Every structure is written in structure tokens, then in C-alpha cells.
Amino acid sequence: MYLTITDAAAALRAGQTTSVELTQAAFAVADAHDAELGVYLSRFDETALAAAATADAELAAGIDKGPLHGIPLGVKDIIATDEGETTAQSLILDRAWGAQGDAPVVARLRGAGAVITGKTSTMEYAIGIPDPEKPFPIPRNPWNPEHYPGGSSSGTGGGVAAGMFLGGLGTDTGGSIRFPATNCGVTGLKQTFGRVPKYGCVPLGYSYDHIGPLARSAADCAAMLAVLAGHDPRDATSVDRPVDDYTGGLTGSLAGIRIGVDPLLDHSTLTVPELAAVLDGATAELRAAGATVTPIELPLYPELTAATMVGMAAEAYAYHRPDLRTRWNDYGAGTRMAVSAGALIPAGDYVQAQRVRRVGQRKVAELFTEVDLIVTPTSACGGLKLEKLSFDDIIDSLHTQYWNALGNPAMSVPMGFTTDGLPLGMQIIGRPFDEAGVLAAGHAYQQRTSWHLRVPDLVAQALAA
């Protein structure tokens, strides 16, 4: 087993392992632990091992497609793939929807030589909470299976943390990449809205949705984003602009970088007492890497957070209204309540939410004339207990929705643990389309710390074996 894509890629080229061995090792972990952790909805063992064998043959012949060549990756099951159904973890979605074949993001990963191991679990239609009454796995946190791994990209986040693949795709409408990243102790990037095409992905909130990578490290996410990013005309929100060199700027230095920090300690009733000290320790490392760190206050924080929740509910309801009318009981309880709330949002409130977004973008752009990056906690606490899980507590615990309203790139990196041994994450945010700066800061931090390399006991046991 290798923890990072970067290390595994180096080992492949040094002849220390093969793609087939990496894929077999990943499947072995899934064989041992997935029944408990609920990472996969479907596995592609046969096609994955065939793709791994092809990757090995290509590398042996001197054909090198880049750092993802031969690397096992998971795909969230709201994104279409050639093999296997796309279910959105729901009884509702017409299984013929997935017959369209690979979404652009999946096709790009395959073109880079990646090995797709299967479709990972989610919350139904990427919203709500697990429903034990439905015939789908309940995702659990590899650090403590009594706790939530974070939604809705639960399976991808938990699968990376558990070693069932080295990276994977998630989606983020209100925090669903960064939430499992912080809860599972891995790294997850929500890129700038429009930077990665969403065609072939089941929508939740049309103007809030993002697709992005989850992996162990910022360097791994940079390698994945370099493949995922770029215009696709089939996605009306896809931006046509050159793709930056995301890996070239990973120098480990933050000299001359101005970072503003808002600890957001008064914006959740679930804030754990240790959060402030953990964040202080993380920002001290950013200073040590050369950054100038100053306190800031994010403008319109409650208003922009509410704008995401209002807008997402309204846009989700627009998509689901016909099925809610005719198949109410086929939805999971948490999903139907979260989505049907959109029916109660007047058109005027939805329009006002969009106006708040525009005002917020202007105010945050002004803030970015004073700083180059912004840092906050990703969430107020570690993973919530599954037996007490509620949608309201999930929303209260997160510090992510603000950035979906604005569209800025935002990444969660591990920064420590609660006193109960659950991971905590630091959120790094940049100007629109400055993913390179966000990734460089995350990499510099991870060059000075090892939180992203800490693993749950089950992974430690597999590594020892």
C-alpha cells in the first residue's frame, strides 16, 4: 500500500510496484472493511484490473501519461461511467440515465491512465442524511465507525482515508467535498465554479455544484485537477480559459503571501473547545513557511451562508418536483425533507439570495486586495455521531457553504484532531481561478506537518502487514 498518489507514482516508475499490485491491494482493503464502512455502491474489479494491466504494459513500453497513470481512483455515484449503473444512491433515478457513458471528468481521468475502481456511496442525490430504511450502505468514518464520514461525497472521502483507492471524485454544492475531507482527515478541493465541467453529473444546485478531487495531499489534488480542469461545451457553466500549471508552483514556500484568518468561532453552536488552539497551530506553520498572517472578518457571513441554503433548496426542488409529486415515499426521509423545503421558498427570496451573492462577491473581492489567501476552519467539530445525526446539525457544523455562494476555490487540509481522536480540517480559500495559490499553500503546510499522513488503525494494520 502507498498513501499518496505522488508516492505511488514514483514507486511505479522505480519498478517498486505495479498498477495491478496497487489495485489488488486497494481491493483487498475493501474486501476486509467495506462491509462496515460502506464506501462502495458498485465495484469494477474486472475492468479495473484490466486497466491496471494495460497501464503496466504502457509504462513498461515507455508510454507515460502522467502522475495518474496506473493509479486506482473512485468515482462518486452521481457521476456517469461507462461501466456500472449511476444510481445517485436513490430508488428514483432512472438507471438508463447512466447509459450516456463516461462523464467528461471520468473520460479525462481514463485518458491520463487512471484506474477506475468503482462507484462510491453518497447521500441520496447528494443531499440529506443516511436512511437505514433504504437498500443502500450507510457510510461510516474510518477513524470511528460510530461517526459520520461527512456528506455527500462520503464514500470517496472514507475510501481515501481507508486506503480503498488513492484518490477520487466528489461533488460540492454546500461543502460536500470539504466536509468528508475534514471528517476523514484527507485533502479535498472545491475548484472555482466553472473550472471543471459538470456534464454527466446528476445536478443538485445548478449554480452551486462543483466536481473536484479528494486525495491524501494537496500535491495529489493538484495532479488530479490538472487532468480534470478545462472547458467542455456540453456544460453551459464551464469556463473557457487556459488551465494553469497546478503542480509547478508547489515549492513549499509561502514567502510574500498574505493570509487572512477568520476562526469563525461564534458561528456554530457545535464548536469544540480545542478548535481555536488547533487552528492557531496550523496558522503558525503557515507563518513558518513564510506567509504574513493577519486576522480578518468575512463579510456577510450569515447572509451568504443562507444564500447557499436557500438557493440550493430552490434549485434542487426545481429538478425533483415531478418525482416528489409522484414518488414521495421512494425518496429517503432526509432527502425528501431537504429537497421539498425548496417548495416553500418564494421566487422573491430566491432572487434576493442571488442578489446577496453578487454583493458578497464584490465585498470578498475587495478583501482579496488586502490578502492573497483566506483561512478558516472547515467545520466547527469532528465527525458527528451517526445515531444522533440530523441535517440541521450538519449544516450548523460546517463553514463551507459561504464559498459555494461565491464560487471561489476552497480546499480542506487536515490540521489536527479533537480530544476524541477525530480529524479537524483547515480551509484555504483563494481568488477565483487561483487554485494554484490554494494548492501551493496547502502543499507548503503539508511539507511542514504530517496530519495528512496520519491513518486510521485499519490502514495502519494493513500497512504493517
C-alpha positions in Angstrom: 0.0 0.0 0.0 1.0 3.6 -0.7 -0.7 6.5 1.0 -0.3 9.2 -1.7 -0.7 9.3 -5.4 2.7 11.1 -5.5 4.5 8.2 -3.7 2.7 5.5 -5.7 3.5 7.2 -9.0 7.2 7.3 -8.0 7.1 3.7 -7.0 5.6 2.7 -10.3 8.3 4.4 -12.2 11.0 2.9 -10.0 9.7 -0.6 -10.5 8.9 -1.0 -6.8 5.3 -1.9 -7.5 2.8 -2.3 -10.4 -0.6 -0.8 -11.1 -2.1 -4.3 -10.8 -0.5 -4.7 -7.3 -1.8 -1.2 -6.2 -5.3 -2.1 -7.4 -5.3 -5.5 -5.8 -4.1 -4.0 -2.5 -6.9 -1.5 -2.7 -9.5 -4.1 -3.4 -8.1 -6.2 -0.5 -8.7 -3.4 1.9 -12.2 -3.1 0.6 -12.8 -6.8 0.9 -11.8 -6.6 4.6 -13.5 -3.4 5.6 -16.2 -2.1 3.2 -19.0 -4.1 4.8 -18.5 -2.0 7.8 -17.6 1.4 6.2 -20.0 1.5 3.3 -17.6 3.0 0.8 -18.7 1.3 -2.5 -22.0 1.1 -4.2 -20.5 -0.9 -7.0 -17.0 -2.2 -7.7 -15.4 -2.6 -11.1 -12.9 -5.4 -10.2 -12.6 -6.9 -13.7 -12.4 -3.7 -15.7 -10.1 -2.1 -13.1 -7.6 -4.9 -13.1 -7.7 -4.9 -16.9 -7.0 -1.2 -17.0 -4.2 -1.7 -14.4 -2.6 -4.4 -16.6 -2.8 -2.0 -19.5 -1.2 0.7 -17.5 1.7 -1.6 -16.5 2.3 -2.6 -20.1 2.3 1.0 -21.2 4.7 2.1 -18.6 7.0 -0.8 -19.4 6.9 0.3 -23.0 7.9 3.8 -22.1 4.5 5.3 -22.5 4.0 7.7 -19.5 0.6 9.5 -19.4 1.5 11.5 -16.2 1.2 11.1 -12.5 -2.2 9.4 -12.5 -1.1 6.6 -14.8 -1.9 3.3 -13.1 -3.4 5.0 -10.0 -6.6 3.5 -8.6 -9.4 6.1 -8.1 -13.0 6.0 -7.0 -15.9 7.9 -8.6 -18.9 9.3 -6.6 -22.1 7.6 -7.8 -23.8 10.7 -9.2 -21.2 10.9 -12.0 -21.7 8.7 -15.1 -19.2 6.0 -16.0 -19.0 3.5 -18.9 -19.3 0.6 -16.6 -21.9 0.1 -13.9 -25.1 2.0 -13.1 -25.3 5.5 -11.8 -27.8 5.4 -9.0 -27.3 8.7 -7.1 -27.9 6.2 -4.2 -31.6 6.5 -4.9 -34.5 4.4 -5.9 -35.7 7.3 -8.0 -33.1 7.9 -10.7 -33.8 6.1 -14.0 -31.0 3.7 -14.4 -30.9 4.5 -18.1 -29.6 7.9 -17.2 -26.1 6.4 -16.7 -26.1 4.8 -20.1 -24.7 8.0 -21.6 -21.2 6.7 -20.7 -18.3 8.4 -19.1 -18.8 12.0 -17.9 -16.0 14.3 -19.2 -14.2 14.2 -15.9 -14.1 10.4 -15.9 -13.0 10.3 -19.5 -10.2 12.7 -18.7 -9.0 10.5 -15.8 -9.0 7.4 -18.0 -7.2 9.4 -20.7 -4.5 10.1 -18.1 -4.2 6.4 -17.4 -6.1 6.2 -14.1 -7.7 3.0 -13.0 -11.4 3.5 -12.0 -12.2 1.0 -9.2 -15.9 1.6 -8.8 -18.7 4.0 -7.8 -18.7 5.3 -4.2 -21.5 5.9 -1.8 -23.1 9.3 -1.3 -26.2 10.8 0.3 -29.2 10.4 -1.9 -29.0 12.8 -4.8 -26.0 14.4 -2.9 -28.2 15.8 -0.1 -29.8 14.7 3.2 -28.6 12.1 5.6 -28.4 8.3 5.5 -31.7 6.4 5.6 -31.4 2.9 7.0 -34.8 2.1 5.6 -33.4 2.2 2.0 -31.4 -0.6 0.4 -28.1 1.3 0.3 -25.0 1.2 2.5 -24.6 3.6 5.4 -21.2 5.3 5.0 -19.1 5.3 8.2 -16.0 7.2 9.3 -12.8 5.0 9.2 -11.5 6.9 12.2 -14.5 5.8 14.3 -17.3 3.9 12.5 -19.8 5.3 15.0 -19.3 8.7 13.4 -20.3 10.2 10.1 -17.6 10.5 7.4 -19.3 13.7 6.1 -21.6 14.0 3.1 -22.4 13.9 0.5 -19.1 12.6 -1.0 -19.0 10.2 1.9 -17.7 7.1 0.1 -14.9 9.0 -1.7 -13.7 10.6 1.5 -13.9 7.5 3.6 -12.4 5.4 0.8 -9.3 7.6 0.5 -8.9 7.6 4.3 -9.3 3.8 4.5 -6.9 3.0 1.6 -9.5 1.6 -0.8 -8.2 3.9 -3.5 -5.6 6.7 -3.6 -7.9 9.4 -4.8 -11.4 10.0 -6.1 -14.0 12.4 -7.4 -16.5 14.2 -5.2 -19.0 16.9 -5.7 -19.5 20.1 -3.7 -22.7 22.1 -3.6 -22.6 23.3 0.0 -19.4 21.6 1.2 -19.7 18.0 0.1 -16.0 17.7 -0.9 -14.6 19.6 2.0 -16.9 18.1 4.6 -15.8 14.4 4.1 -12.2 15.7 3.7 -12.2 17.3 7.2 -14.1 14.5 8.8 -11.9 11.8 7.3 -8.5 13.5 7.7 -7.8 13.8 3.9 -7.5 16.7 1.4 -10.3 17.9 -0.8 -10.6 20.7 -3.3 -13.7 22.6 -4.5 -12.4 24.4 -7.5 -13.7 27.7 -8.9 -17.2 27.4 -10.2 -16.9 26.5 -13.9 -13.3 25.4 -13.8 -14.2 21.7 -14.1 -17.2 20.6 -16.3 -20.2 19.0 -14.7 -21.8 17.4 -17.7 -22.7 13.8 -16.9 -23.2 14.6 -13.2 -26.6 14.5 -11.6 -27.4 18.1 -10.6 -28.3 19.3 -7.1 -28.0 23.1 -7.2 -27.3 24.2 -10.8 -25.4 27.4 -9.8 -23.7 25.9 -6.8 -22.4 22.5 -7.9 -18.8 21.7 -8.4 -16.8 18.5 -9.1 -13.4 18.1 -7.6 -10.7 15.8 -6.2 -10.2 14.1 -2.8 -6.9 12.5 -2.0 -4.3 12.4 0.8 -2.4 15.5 -0.1 -2.5 18.9 -1.8 0.0 17.6 -4.3 -2.2 14.7 -5.2 -5.2 17.1 -5.7 -3.0 19.3 -7.9 -2.2 16.3 -10.1 -5.9 15.4 -10.4 -7.1 18.9 -11.0 -4.5 19.3 -13.8 -6.4 16.5 -15.6 -10.0 17.5 -14.6 -9.8 21.2 -15.4 -10.7 22.6 -18.8 -13.7 23.7 -20.9 -16.4 21.4 -22.2 -19.1 22.9 -24.4 -21.7 20.5 -23.1 -21.7 22.2 -19.7 -23.2 25.7 -20.0 -21.3 26.8 -16.8 -17.9 25.5 -18.0 -15.4 28.4 -18.3 -13.3 28.6 -21.4 -9.9 29.7 -20.2 -6.4 28.1 -20.1 -5.6 25.6 -17.4 -2.9 26.7 -15.0 0.2 24.7 -14.0 -1.1 23.4 -10.7 1.9 21.2 -9.8 4.7 23.6 -10.9 4.0 26.1 -8.1 4.3 23.6 -5.3 7.6 25.0 -4.0 7.0 24.6 -0.2 7.5 28.3 0.3 4.9 31.0 1.1 7.3 33.9 1.1 5.5 37.1 0.4 2.0 35.6 0.6 -0.6 37.5 2.7 -3.1 35.2 4.5 -6.2 36.5 6.4 -7.6 34.2 9.1 -11.1 34.2 10.4 -11.6 31.4 13.1 -15.4 31.7 12.8 -15.7 30.6 16.5 -19.0 32.3 17.1 -20.8 31.0 14.0 -21.8 27.5 15.3 -23.3 26.0 18.4 -21.2 22.9 17.9 -17.7 24.4 18.0 -15.3 22.2 20.0 -13.1 23.9 22.6 -9.9 22.7 21.1 -10.6 24.2 17.6 -9.0 27.6 18.3 -5.7 26.1 19.5 -5.6 23.6 16.6 -6.2 26.5 14.1 -3.5 28.6 15.8 -1.1 25.8 15.5 -1.9 25.5 11.8 -1.5 29.2 11.1 1.8 29.2 12.9 3.1 26.7 10.3 1.9 29.0 7.5 3.9 31.8 9.1 6.9 29.4 9.4 6.6 28.7 5.6 7.0 32.5 5.0 3.4 33.8 5.0 2.2 37.0 6.7 -0.8 36.1 8.7 -3.4 38.7 9.9 -6.9 38.4 11.4 -9.9 39.3 9.2 -13.6 39.1 9.4 -15.5 37.6 6.5 -18.2 40.0 5.3 -21.9 38.9 5.2 -21.1 35.5 6.7 -24.7 34.6 7.8 -26.2 36.1 4.7 -24.0 34.3 2.2 -24.3 31.0 4.1 -28.1 31.4 4.0 -27.9 32.3 0.3 -26.4 28.9 -0.4 -29.0 27.1 1.6 -31.9 29.0 0.1 -30.6 28.8 -3.5 -29.6 25.2 -3.3 -33.0 24.1 -1.9 -34.9 26.1 -4.6 -32.7 24.7 -7.4 -32.9 21.2 -6.1 -36.7 21.4 -5.9 -36.9 22.6 -9.5 -35.2 19.3 -10.5 -37.0 17.0 -8.2 -40.6 18.4 -8.2 -42.1 15.9 -10.7 -40.7 12.9 -8.7 -41.6 14.4 -5.3 -45.2 14.6 -6.5 -45.5 11.0 -7.7 -42.8 9.0 -5.8 -42.6 10.7 -2.4 -42.1 7.5 -0.4 -39.3 6.3 -2.7 -37.1 9.1 -1.5 -35.2 8.8 1.7 -36.7 10.7 4.6 -33.8 13.1 4.9 -33.6 13.8 1.2 -37.3 14.4 0.6 -37.5 16.9 3.5 -34.3 18.8 2.5 -35.4 19.0 -1.2 -39.1 19.7 -0.6 -38.2 22.7 1.5 -37.5 24.4 -1.8 -41.2 24.4 -2.4 -41.6 26.9 0.5 -39.1 29.4 -0.9 -40.8 32.2 -2.8 -39.4 33.4 -6.1 -38.6 36.7 -4.4 -36.5 35.1 -1.8 -34.6 33.1 -4.4 -33.9 36.3 -6.4 -32.8 38.1 -3.2 -30.4 35.2 -2.5 -28.8 35.7 -5.9 -28.5 39.5 -5.2 -26.8 38.7 -1.9 -24.3 36.5 -3.8 -23.4 39.4 -6.2 -22.9 41.8 -3.3 -20.9 39.2 -1.4 -18.6 38.6 -4.5 -17.8 42.3 -4.6 -17.1 42.6 -0.9 -14.9 39.5 -0.9 -13.1 40.7 -4.0 -12.3 43.9 -2.0 -11.0 41.8 0.9 -8.7 40.0 -1.6 -7.0 43.3 -2.4 -5.6 43.1 1.2 -4.8 39.4 1.4 -3.8 36.7 -1.1 -5.5 33.8 0.6 -8.1 33.3 3.4 -8.0 30.6 6.1 -10.9 29.3 8.2 -11.8 26.1 9.9 -13.6 23.7 7.6 -16.0 22.7 10.3 -16.7 23.5 13.9 -16.2 20.0 15.2 -15.2 16.4 14.2 -17.5 13.9 12.6 -20.9 13.8 14.2 -22.3 10.6 15.7 -24.5 8.7 13.3 -27.0 7.7 15.9 -27.7 11.4 16.6 -27.3 12.7 13.1 -29.6 15.4 11.9 -29.5 17.6 8.8 -29.7 20.7 11.0 -26.6 19.7 12.9 -24.7 19.0 9.7 -25.5 22.5 8.4 -24.6 24.1 11.8 -21.3 22.3 12.0 -20.0 23.4 8.5 -18.0 26.5 7.5 -18.2 25.7 3.8 -21.5 27.0 2.3 -20.2 30.6 2.2 -17.8 29.7 -0.6 -20.4 27.9 -2.7 -22.4 31.2 -2.8 -19.3 33.0 -4.1 -17.7 30.3 -6.3 -14.1 30.8 -5.0 -11.7 27.9 -4.9 -11.6 26.4 -1.4 -9.6 23.4 -0.1 -9.7 21.5 3.2 -6.5 20.0 4.6 -6.1 18.1 7.8 -4.8 20.2 10.7 -5.2 18.1 13.8 -7.6 16.2 15.9 -10.3 16.6 18.5 -9.8 15.3 22.0 -11.9 12.3 20.9 -9.4 11.5 18.1 -11.5 12.7 15.2 -9.8 14.8 12.4 -10.2 18.5 12.0 -9.6 20.5 8.8 -8.3 23.9 7.8 -10.0 25.5 4.8 -7.8 27.5 2.4 -9.5 29.9 0.0 -8.2 31.9 -2.9 -9.4 34.4 -5.5 -11.5 33.0 -8.4 -9.3 30.7 -10.6 -6.3 30.9 -8.2 -6.4 27.1 -7.5 -2.6 27.2 -8.0 -2.2 29.5 -5.0 -4.6 27.5 -2.8 -2.8 24.3 -3.7 0.6 25.8 -3.1 -0.4 26.9 0.4 -1.8 23.5 1.2 1.4 21.9 -0.1 3.6 24.2 1.9 1.6 23.4 5.0 1.8 19.7 4.4 5.6 19.9 3.8 5.8 21.1 7.4 3.2 18.8 9.0 2.2 15.2 8.8 -1.5 15.4 9.7 -2.5 14.3 6.1 -0.3 11.2 6.6 -2.0 10.1 9.8 -4.1 7.0 9.2 -6.9 5.1 11.0 -6.0 2.0 12.8 -7.3 -0.3 10.0 -4.9 1.4 7.5 -2.0 1.2 9.9 -2.7 -2.6 10.3 -2.7 -3.1 6.5 0.5 -1.1 6.1 2.2 -3.2 8.8 1.1 -6.4 7.1 
